[in-house]
Amino acid sequence: MDSTDTRIDDVDNAASRRHSNDVTEKRLEEEGSTLTQTELREIERRLSLRPLAIYELVRQEGEDELTRPITSLWWSGLAAGLSIGFSVFTQAVLRDYLPDSAWRPLLECWGYSVGFLIVILGRQQLFTEITLTAVLPVLARPTWIGVKAIARLWAVVFIANMVGTAIYGAGIAFDVLGTPDITAAALAISREAMAAGPWSTLLRGIVAGWLIATVVWVLPSAQNAGFFVIALLTYLIALFHLSHVVAGSVEAMSLMFSGELMPHHAIWGFYLPALIGNILGGSTLFALISYGQVAPELDQRGN
């Protein structure tokens, strides 16, 4: 094959691909490239996904979630509620084993990521994840049917998450594993989490909702670094003392079952402000901004 044929092949290869901007695509179509096809394919593989491509990936995931059977959502949500309890318990284990020093929070907060890694990598239904994914399809094609589908999804998953966290919280309060020192550390962490007032919990919940939505948005382009993306961003939730309604429910439930927190105080002081904050941060602020950055590139049907 001579150089002219190679150049034509390169042009054809470039024309069949989508690039992050029209300038790159037009240049390769008109001028070709001196790189080999193998090198061009490697460049294509390493190109970051365009925001529109990420939006489509998250949107398709949301469409799948909105149409899943209620029983599937329930069991997946229950599993997520139980799995997220490992965030609190692992953090308590690290607190118990680490010396009481000023740098201890920098290490013990990594334990908070464990439950999120299990839930997200295990594809379990976590309420704060679906605040973004479920909203994007409806933003693209707003209908009452879509709104009702969101309400159905949110209600089933949230209730299932709460049941799971109640079971795990009871396990901590009654020390079912027979680890009194770790249980004491878990209760201490729970008291710290519940110490913030409603207004502070609301604001912390907004930031936590934003970070969880960021995890969902970043994962499609993270490729093999998904583990580290989840671990880092959820680590920040613990390090910044933010309020996550599902993980925090394990802490609230453990205190309620141990008799240290009254249910009405938990509802008004934690659950409602954290829930509203997570929704505002994930499905209102992040979802609207994410949709806004791709809306001019969508067609009239929202595709």
Buried (B, 14 or more C-beta within 10 A) or exposed (E): EEEEEBBEBBBEBBEEBEBBEEEBBEBBBEEBBEBEEEEBEEEEEEBEBBBBBBBBBBBEBBBEBBEBEEEEBBBBBBBBBBBBBBBBBBBBBBBBEBEEEEEEBEBBBBBBBBBBBBBBEEEBBBBBBBBBBBBBBBBBEEEEEBEEBBEBBBEBBBBBBBBBBBBBBBBBBEBEEEBEEBBBBBBEBBBEBBEBEBEBBBBBBBBBBBBBBBBBBBBBBBEEEBEEBBBBBBBBBBBEBBBBBBBBBBBBBBBBBBEEBEEEEBEEBBBBBBBBBBBBBBBBBBBEEBBEEBBEEBEEEBE
